Amino acid sequence: MAQSTEGQPLARLLASIESQIPRAVALRRRLHAAPELAHAEQRTAAAVAAELPVPAESVAGTGLAAVLGASALGAPVAVRAELDGLPLRERTGSEFSAAGDAMHACGHDVHMAALVALAGAVHELGDALPAPLLAVFQPSEEAYPSGAAQLADGELARFRPCAVVGAHVHPDLPWGSVALDAGTVNASCDAFEIVIEGEPTHGAYPHQGRDPVLTLAEVVLALHAHVGRRIDPLHPAVLSIGVLEAGSAENVIPARALARGALRAHRPEDRAALAELVRETVAGIAAAGGCRGHVELISGEPALANDAAIVEEARALLPGAGLLPAAEWRSCGSDDLAFLGEIAPLAMAFVGLDGADGFIRRPLHHPELLVPDAAVAAVARTQAVLFLAAAGRAGQTG
């Protein structure tokens, strides 16, 4: 287990990463203070490119890809970090807070800085490592069209990576631990939009119209109730509705009402069942209310499944990087890294934050979430472990 990558390569890589951390932390702070939204990450990409030890190629619009290490070693291991922030106004009060309506509230600034540190270390060590590194800085992880889907459509395949790996911070896991499990660890995610069309009327005379607001309210309640009656409770599945829109006056029953939400599942058959549930529920309840229902489904990323061989190798290496394997952990979060499973085996690790010095626990995507600077080194060490583990897997199967 992990015979090909234990010992000296990991120790040397970690020592080189450690020397890169001060610059990486400074980069992280600059990135955090100036976030950019999906598909508009020009300044972010430029800041990252300026810190890389080799020129980077443009991919997927604003994205970057750079090969480091000795190309003669064979196919590279791709390590992915995300460029984009979220449309949130930051409320952390930190000295390097972002101003405006964008924020790195999912740790992408930390992931980028960590990957720059890993890239510098791999460049320094060259052919002392078992494989080249393909450092991928991907646009638009948080919005559609997905940056990873664009990469999967052809731009990444030309680099012929033997594996694609990534590390993501998570506030629900203990500091010093890394969750890394084989099989499905993130859910698929599909967006939907429901429009109910009724007949407008004065609020005092509801019988003279057909109320789309009442009908949509019944749809929303029914959808939440019936997920648990369509999906095996032993398998994760979630329906969430985040947008409701209708009307413009309190005394007018409007002509239409709208809802938007997301469907998440670990199994493909449950993904299909959730989509059918939405269609059937909208059609039936709309008809019962004398309204017309329309559903638009927007297909998103598939479930993310970790390669068992990479996981086995990586879990054996974690203690050598000063990290402990967390208890088994899976979630209904989603990540478009899953699209890259069309190209090569995948592995995603989750780096714990809970209990880190000075960290105030907040969920991902919260305006008060501030990942500590120390996480840059923790993520870089995790990326290094995944890089060597994937190289070891490729060596055993090549």
N, C-alpha and C positions, 0 to 999 in steps of 0.2 A: 504494500500500500504506500503510494507516494514515493516509491524508491527512486524515481528518476529526478525528483526535484527537492528532496530533503537536503538539509545541511548547507553546504557552502553557498550555492546560488542564492538561496533565500537570505542568508546572513549578509552576504555582500550587497544584495539588492536593498535590503532594509537599511544598511549603513549608508548607502548612497542616497536613499530617500530622505533619511534624517538630515543630511546636509542641505537638501533642497527645501525643507519645510519653512524656514523663515521667509524666503521669497514667495513661497506658495501661500502662506498666510497673508502676506501683504497684498498679493493678487486677489485673494478671496475677499478681502475688505474692499478693494476697489470695485470688484464685480458686484458685491452686495449693495454698494452705495449707488450703483448705476445700472439697475436691471432693465432689460428690454423684453417686450412681449414676443410671442411666437411669430416667426418669419420676419422679424424686424431686428434681429440680433447682430447688426453690423458692427457696432462699437464693441460689443461683448466679444465677438469673434476676433476682432482686431487686437483687443487686449490679450486674449489667449495666444494668438499667433505670435505676438511680440515676445512672449515668454518661452516659446518652444525652441529647442536647440537646433531644429531643422525646419526648412520651409514646409508649410502645410498646403494641401490642395483644397480647393473649394468643392464642397459636396452638398447636394440637397439645398441649393440656394445659399443660405447664410452659414451652412455647416463647414467643418474643417475635418480633414483626415491627414495624418502624418505617419509614415513608417519609420521606426527607430530600431537600432540594433542591426545586426549583420543579416542582410537579406539572404545570404547563402545558407543560412540555417534552415530555410524552408518556409512553409506557410506561416503568416503572422497570427498572433492571437489579438483579436480586436477587443479593446476595452472602451466602453462607451461612457461619456458624460453628457449632460444636457445643458444647452445654452440659455433656455428661456426662463423668464420669470412669470409671475401670475398677476392678473389685474386686481391687485389689492393695495390699499394705502397702509403702509407700515405703521405699527404702533409699539415697536420695541423700545424706543427711546435710546438706542445705542449710539455711540459716537460715530458710527459709520452707517446710520440708517439711510434708507432711500427716501428721497423726496418725490412727491407725485403719486400717481395711481398705478404703479407697478412695484412688485416686491419679489425677492427670492424667499418665498415662504415654504419651499419644499426641499431646500438644501442643495439646489443645483449649483450655486456658487461654490459650495464646499466640494462637490463632486468634480467640478472643472479644475479647481486649484489642486486637488489631490492628483488628478490625472496628469497635470503639468509636472508635478513633482515626480511621479512615476516615469514620465517620458524623459525627464532629465536624467534620472538614475539609469534607465535602460540605455540611453545614449552614451553615458559615461562608461558603462560596463561592456557594451558591444557584444562580441562573440563569446564572452564569458557566460552568457545566458543561453538557455536551450532553444529559444525561438525569438524572432523579431516581435516587436509590439506595433500594432496598428492603433494609434490613439484617435478615437472618433469623438468629435464634439458635435453633437446632433442638435439641429434646431427643432423647435415645435414639438416638445414632448407633451405639453399641457393643452394643446389645441389641435383641431383638424384644419387642413390636412396634416397628417402625422409625418414628422420628419423621418422616423424610422421606417414608415411605409415607403416613403420616397427612396430611402437608401436600399430597402429590400427589392425595389423595382429594377435595380441594376447597378446603381452607383457603387455599392459596397462589394458586390460580387466580383468585380474586376480585381479587387485586392486578394481574392481567394483566401479569406481567413479560415483557419482550422476550427475556431470557436469564437463566440461573442460573449463577453461577460460584462457585468456592471455591479456597482455597489451603491446602495442608497441608504442614507441615514433614516433612523426611525425612532421617534420619542417614546414608543411603547416598549422598547427593549432596553435591558440594563446596559449601562456604560461598561465598556470592556468586553462586551459579548457581540457575537455575530450570528444571526440566524441564517442558516444555509442548509436547505433540505432538498432532497430529490423529489421530482414530480412537480405537480402544479402548486405554485406558491402565490400567484396572482390570478385574478379573475379576468375573463373577457369583459369588455365594456362596449355596449351599443347605446347610442342616444336615440330618443324618440320624441316626436312632437304630436300632440293630439289637438285637433281643432273640432269643436262642437259648434255647429251652425243651427240657430233656432230662429224664432220670429220675434222681433223687438216689439215692445209695448210699454205703456205707462205702468210704473210700479204699482199703482192702485188697482190695476185691472189685469192681473197676471193671466187670467183665463183667456184673455184675448190674444195672447202670444204663446210662444213656446220658449221656455226658459233654459238657455244654454249653460247658465251658471250653476243652477241646481243639478242639471244633468252632468256637468263636468265634476261637480262635487261628489256625486254618486259614483262616477267612474273612478275618481281618485281613491275613495274609500274601498271600493270593490277590488281594485288592483292590489292594494296593500293586503287586503284580507285573503285574496285567493292565491298569492304566491305560495303561501304555506300549504295550499291544497293541491297545487300542481307539481311542486318540486319535492323530491325525496328529502325529508328534513336532515338526513345524514350527509347531504351534499350542499355546500354553500351556494346560495343564490340571493341576490338583493335587488329590489326595485326601489328607486328613489326618485321623488319628484321635487325639483328645485325651483320651478317657475310656474306661476299661475297668473294669467292676465285676462281681464274682462272689464268691459264697461268704462264709462267716464262720468257718470252721474248717479247719485244714490237713489234717485226716483225713476230710473229708466232700466227696464230689463233689456240688455243689449242683444245684438244680433249674433254675436259669437263669443266664445271663450276658448282660451288656449292653455295648454300645459306642456311643459318640457321636463324630461327626466332621463334616467339612465337605467340600464339593465345590466346586471353583473352575474356571472356564473363561472364555476370551475369546470363544468363538463359541457362539451358541445351540444349534447342532447338537451340539457337544461337551458342553454342559450337559445335554442330553437323554440323550446316550450314557452319561455318567457315572451318571446316575440309573438307567438300565437295567442297567448293569454291577453296581451294588449289589444290585438286586433279584434278578438272575439268579444271582449268586455266592452270596448268602445262601440262596436256595432250593435250589440244587444241593448245596452242601456240607452244609447242615443235613440234607437227605435222606440223603446218604451216611453221616452220622454217627448216623442213627436219631433225629434231633432235629427240632424244628419251628422254622423261622425266620420272624421278622416284621421288616418294615422300615417305618419312618415317615420320610417325606421332608418337610422344612419348607422351603418355597420362600422364598428370600431376595431380595436385590437383584439386578437384572440387571447385565450388564457396563456399565461407564461409558465412553461414547464422546464424545470432545471434538469440538466443532464446528470444522471446518477454517477457516472464515472468522474466527472469534474468535481462534483460535490464530495465524493469519497476522498479524492486527492486533496481537495482544499481543506476539508475538516481536519485531516491529519496534519496539515501545515499551520493551522491557526495558532496553536500554542507557541510555535516558534516565532510568531509575529507578535507575541504578547497579547493574544486575543483568545477568548474562550467560546466554544460553540454554544449558542443559546439553546434553550429547549425548543422542540419542534414548533414552528411558527409559520402560519400561512394566513393570507388575508384576502378580502374581496376588493382590495385596491387593484389598480390595473397599471400597466406600463407598456408603452408601445415598443419597448425592446422585444416583446414577443413576436413582432413582425419579422425580426431578423432570424428567427428560428427557421425560416425558409431557406436561409443561406448556410447555416452552420449550427452545431450544438450550442445551447445557451446555458448560462448560469447567472443568477442574480442573488446577491447577498444583501442582508439588511444589517446595518451597523447601529448598535444601540446607543442612545443618548441619555436615557433616564439615569440620573445620579452623577452625571458629569459635573465637575466643579463649576458653580455659578449658573448652571442650566435651569431655567424655569420651564417646567413641562407644559407644553402646549401641543395640540395636534398639528399634523401637517396641514398646510394651507390656512393656517391661522395668522392673523395680522400681528400677533404678539410672539410668534415663534422666532427665536434667535438661536441658531445652532452655534455652539461654542467653537472658537478657533481651534481648540484641541482636536476637534473632529476631522480637521484636514489631514492630520497625521494618521488617525485611526482609519479613515477611508482609504488613504494611500496605501497603508499596510494591507488592508483587505483587498484592494485592487491588485497588489503585488502577489498575494497568495492566489487569487483567482487566475492571474496571468500565468504563474508557474504551474498551477494545477492543470490548466487547460493545455499548456505545452506538454506536460507529462502525459496527459490522456492521448494527445495527438501522437506522441512518440510511441505509445504502446499499441495504438491501432493503425499507425502508418506503415 
